Amino acid sequence: MTKPRCSTIRRVAVHVPADRQTGTEIEDEVRSRNPGVRLMPGILRQMYGFEERRVAPPGSWPSDLAVAAGRRALDQAGLGPDAVDLLIYASVSEDVEEPATAHVVAYKLGVTAPVFDVQNACNGVLNALEIADALIRAGRYTRVLVTTGELGSRLSALPVRDRGELALLLPALTLGDLGAALLVEASDRPGIRAAVFCANSSSWPAATVANPYFGPSAPAPAVRFDSAALAASFPGLEARAFEALHAAGRKPEDLDLVCVHQPSVAFTRTILDSLDVPEDKAVPVFTAYGNVATAGLPLQLAQAARRGRLRPGDLVALFGLASGASGGLVLLEWSP
């Protein structure tokens, strides 16, 4: 009898820009751009636990960050671009509205396979992994390269007219730049063991980035993060997403590593508590990198591997919460 076709994550790679920007430097920059708006010193550290972020060089595009990470993943696997059957770009940041940024990434990498974008706020990479797993299990593809390139630091340059707009932009001041890639391949044993997603779409107005073509007729902030409304949209999503763990016959204490979306230090602790997962099973990255959106989960995997905390056979949970609102969990056995 033929074994069922499965998928596994063979490689994870990140591209970390060299330049750093501290919270103090960001606050000073915001004051200089908006002299009529008062910003309390140290507010990013006080509210979010933010210390610094990485910033891509001027002239960089999201695709550049994704390409650097994708090339690193392929190099680590000893593969060329012709080995990729499908390329998915799954980022909040994009080069252009049309075509899909995946085309730009593929062109720069030299990949000639089919491509498409997946976009679901900070859960894009999780959704891309679910899609890659499903397509590989269906026999459509053998090797899928999931990429992302986040250039969130650019939002800090947006003008604000008053304290109200500043309050809605404040969480965006912690966004950092990063590229990430995951190489997902067919396997005779399951690496990606389960995935579950849920949504509370009635809460979509809580966090928005305006479409330049279809924005409201009256002047309005281009970026709007209502932190209180966004937080209120999440309760219950984490419990529903964690059903995948129970369905697989596992408990939180069975997990060797837990990667969670990290938009702040306090939020990360709250999510870990709600999942009944001790902090020593997580990989803190927010303080040093900021909120890198879709690249945050691959960053944590890469950091864990580099520190010797990720070993073959480890049971890993990737858990995401994103504006929209949506929650998702991908459960995997690490088998690079």
PEDAGI-V692964 format. One line per field, one symbol per residue. ss: DSSP state (2 for helix, 1 for strand, 0 for the rest). psi: psi as a letter, one per 30 degrees, with the letter a starting at -180 (. if undefined). burial: b if it has 24 or more other C-alpha atoms within 12 Angstrom, else e. A space follows every 50 residues. Layout:
BEGIN
ss: ???
psi: ???
burial: ???
END
This chain:
BEGIN
ss: 00000111111111100011112222222222200000000022222200 01111000000222222222222222200022200111100000000000 22222222200001111000222222222222222220000011111111 12222220000022222222222210111111111110000111111110 22222211100000000000001110222222000022222022222000 02220011110000222222222200002220000222201000222222 222222000000001111111100011111111000
psi: kkkkkllljekkkljjkeklkleeeeeeeeeefiffkkjkkgeeeeefgk ellkkllkfkleeeeeeeeeeeeeeefhllfffkfkkkkileklelekak feeeeeeefgkgllllkkkhbfgeeeeeeeeeeeeeefgelejkjklkjk hffffffklkfaeeeeeffefffgklkkklkkjklklfkkejelkkllli ffgefejkkkkffhllekklkekjjjeeeeeffekfeeeeeffeeefggl leffkfkjklkifleeeeeeeeeffhkkfffljkfeeffajgbffeeeee eeeeeegggjlkfkkkkjkkklkellklkkklkki.
burial: eeeebbbbbbbbbbbbbeebbbbbebbbebbeeeeeeebeeeebbebbbb bbbbbbeeebbbbbbbbbbbbbbbeebeeebebbbbbbbbbbbbbeeeeb bbbbbbeebebebbbbbbbbbbbbbbbbbbbbbbbbbeeebbbbbbbbbb bbbbbbbbbbeeeebbbbbbbbbbbbbbbbbbbbbbbeebbbbbbbbbbb eebbebbbbeeeeeeeeeeebbbbbbbeebbebbbebbbbbbbbbeeeee ebeebbbbbbbbbbbebbbebbebbebebebbbbbbbbbbbbbbbbbbbb bbbbbeeebbeeebbbbbbbbbbbbbbbbbbbbbbb
END
